[in-house]
Amino acid sequence: MANEAATEACRAALDLTLQAPGGFKVEIKIDNNWLAGLVVVGGLTLGAYYLSHRLPTENAIRNALERNEDGVVDPEVRAIETGSILVKLFCHTERSLLSFVDDFEAKRTKLRLEEEFRKIGYEEELNVTIENLGEVYQNEYEIR
């Protein structure tokens, strides 16, 4: 049973969903280089790390993704679903979505996530991709 949970966590290490009132949705997948089923001495998959360090991992995600300007958090983590690392962010403004896309393209999102994860003891490099890239770029184009 625990082995199945670890395998599932390794398979879908981290999925993030970003959704704004205007219908903006960005699906981000964050993985590390350790594949499901790979036995590594001294290494730990992101999914297994999350299972054993849930609260610090969730705080790291919030610290990396949320922005607080004048007391308003935008984007804002609204939910991290139990049993997975599915994170729902809420963008309050178009500016927030554009800023997120700019940060993603410049790899600042990846670097912030890696920095926050290092603070809690996870040292592996992260792979960060946007699953619905075409939709995201279409929304960005329409806003700009």
RODO-2510 file (C-alpha; in nm, 4 decimals, decimal comma):
residues 144
     n   res          X          Y          Z
     1     m     0,0000     0,0000     0,0000
     2     a     0,2737     0,2469     0,0953
     3     n     0,4698     0,1371    -0,2105
     4     e     0,1713     0,2185    -0,4351
     5     a     0,1368     0,5629    -0,2757
     6     a     0,5073     0,6340    -0,3248
     7     t     0,4901     0,5155    -0,6870
     8     e     0,1882     0,7378    -0,7548
     9     a     0,3587     1,0333    -0,5889
    10     c     0,6697     0,9754    -0,7965
    11     r     0,4695     0,9516    -1,1186
    12     a     0,2946     1,2865    -1,0821
    13     a     0,5442     1,4622    -0,8609
    14     l     0,3773     1,8012    -0,8653
    15     d     0,0885     1,9437    -1,0628
    16     l    -0,0100     2,3045    -1,0189
    17     t    -0,3207     2,4693    -1,1517
    18     l    -0,3404     2,8459    -1,1831
    19     q    -0,6857     2,9894    -1,2458
    20     a    -0,8024     3,3504    -1,2562
    21     p    -1,1505     3,5065    -1,2615
    22     g    -1,1200     3,5687    -1,6362
    23     g    -1,0701     3,1988    -1,6984
    24     f    -0,6896     3,1978    -1,7043
    25     k    -0,5616     2,8518    -1,6338
    26     v    -0,1991     2,7446    -1,6220
    27     e    -0,1170     2,3818    -1,5530
    28     i     0,2394     2,3384    -1,4360
    29     k     0,4116     2,0077    -1,3857
    30     i     0,7131     1,9983    -1,1579
    31     d     0,9228     1,6823    -1,1400
    32     n     1,2739     1,5872    -1,0528
    33     n     1,5087     1,3598    -1,2431
    34     w     1,4448     1,0518    -1,0295
    35     l     1,1923     0,8337    -1,2095
    36     a     0,9277     0,6162    -1,0462
    37     g     1,0727     0,2798    -0,9526
    38     l     1,4313     0,4007    -0,9669
    39     v     1,6287     0,2967    -0,6618
    40     v     1,8720     0,5691    -0,5640
    41     v     2,1154     0,5673    -0,2765
    42     g     2,1056     0,9061    -0,1043
    43     g     1,8443     1,0473    -0,3459
    44     l     1,4752     1,1021    -0,2925
    45     t     1,2027     1,1677    -0,5482
    46     l     1,0028     1,4861    -0,5110
    47     g     0,6818     1,2877    -0,4612
    48     a     0,8326     1,0773    -0,1829
    49     y     0,9787     1,3889    -0,0252
    50     y     0,6366     1,5546    -0,0278
    51     l     0,4779     1,2514     0,1384
    52     s     0,7274     1,2654     0,4237
    53     h     0,7504     1,6480     0,4542
    54     r     0,4022     1,7694     0,3649
    55     l     0,3738     2,0930     0,5667
    56     p     0,7231     2,2274     0,4854
    57     t     0,6715     2,1393     0,1170
    58     e     0,3383     2,3218     0,1048
    59     n     0,4941     2,6254     0,2741
    60     a     0,7798     2,6176     0,0219
    61     i     0,5277     2,6136    -0,2656
    62     r     0,3415     2,9106    -0,1165
    63     n     0,6646     3,1036    -0,0587
    64     a     0,7789     3,0415    -0,4161
    65     l     0,4516     3,1164    -0,5959
    66     e     0,2617     3,3762    -0,3950
    67     r     0,3311     3,7488    -0,4146
    68     n     0,2172     3,9986    -0,1526
    69     e     0,1838     4,3609    -0,2611
    70     d     0,0269     4,6101    -0,0230
    71     g    -0,1384     4,3302     0,1750
    72     v    -0,2939     4,1644    -0,1324
    73     v    -0,1668     3,8180    -0,2236
    74     d    -0,1689     3,7754    -0,6043
    75     p    -0,1341     3,5019    -0,7220
    76     e    -0,2683     3,3293    -0,4166
    77     v    -0,2497     2,9603    -0,3269
    78     r    -0,6064     2,8644    -0,2469
    79     a    -0,5779     2,4879    -0,2027
    80     i    -0,3269     2,2073    -0,1937
    81     e    -0,5293     1,8904    -0,2230
    82     t    -0,4745     1,6079     0,0236
    83     g    -0,3145     1,2972    -0,1166
    84     s    -0,1446     1,4766    -0,4035
    85     i     0,0505     1,7895    -0,4753
    86     l    -0,2227     1,9567    -0,6771
    87     v    -0,2039     2,3273    -0,6000
    88     k    -0,4699     2,5769    -0,6990
    89     l    -0,3566     2,9353    -0,7397
    90     f    -0,5876     3,2285    -0,7965
    91     c    -0,4752     3,5248    -1,0072
    92     h    -0,6690     3,8339    -0,9140
    93     t    -0,5474     4,0417    -1,2107
    94     e    -0,4294     4,0088    -1,5684
    95     r    -0,1055     4,1712    -1,4523
    96     s    -0,0520     3,8785    -1,2162
    97     l    -0,0926     3,6267    -1,4991
    98     l     0,1456     3,8209    -1,7243
    99     s     0,3994     3,8456    -1,4437
   100     f     0,3704     3,4721    -1,3813
   101     v     0,4302     3,3943    -1,7507
   102     d     0,7291     3,6318    -1,7591
   103     d     0,8742     3,4684    -1,4467
   104     f     0,8178     3,1223    -1,5893
   105     e     0,9839     3,2049    -1,9216
   106     a     1,2840     3,3608    -1,7452
   107     k     1,3051     3,0483    -1,5229
   108     r     1,2527     3,2628    -1,2117
   109     t     0,9594     3,0395    -1,1068
   110     k     1,1816     2,7312    -1,1262
   111     l     1,4638     2,9048    -0,9410
   112     r     1,2292     3,0288    -0,6642
   113     l     1,0838     2,6788    -0,6213
   114     e     1,4324     2,5250    -0,6057
   115     e     1,5482     2,7893    -0,3565
   116     e     1,2488     2,7310    -0,1292
   117     f     1,2883     2,3532    -0,1515
   118     r     1,6596     2,3797    -0,0624
   119     k     1,5612     2,5703     0,2522
   120     i     1,3646     2,2647     0,3684
   121     g     1,6341     2,0143     0,2739
   122     y     1,5354     1,9065    -0,0783
   123     e     1,8456     1,9582    -0,2913
   124     e     1,7522     1,8016    -0,6275
   125     e     1,7028     2,0048    -0,9458
   126     l     1,3402     2,0521    -1,0511
   127     n     1,1961     2,0213    -1,4015
   128     v     0,9155     2,2735    -1,4481
   129     t     0,6852     2,2683    -1,7528
   130     i     0,3504     2,4192    -1,8493
   131     e     0,1178     2,1457    -1,9686
   132     n    -0,1318     2,3737    -2,1510
   133     l     0,1287     2,6045    -2,3032
   134     g    -0,0756     2,6913    -2,6135
   135     e    -0,3730     2,8068    -2,4073
   136     v    -0,1498     3,0071    -2,1750
   137     y     0,0217     3,1862    -2,4615
   138     q    -0,3139     3,2562    -2,6278
   139     n    -0,4389     3,4216    -2,3084
   140     e    -0,1164     3,6178    -2,2775
   141     y    -0,1425     3,7329    -2,6401
   142     e    -0,5038     3,8492    -2,5919
   143     i    -0,4118     4,0433    -2,2770
   144     r    -0,1087     4,2115    -2,4294
***
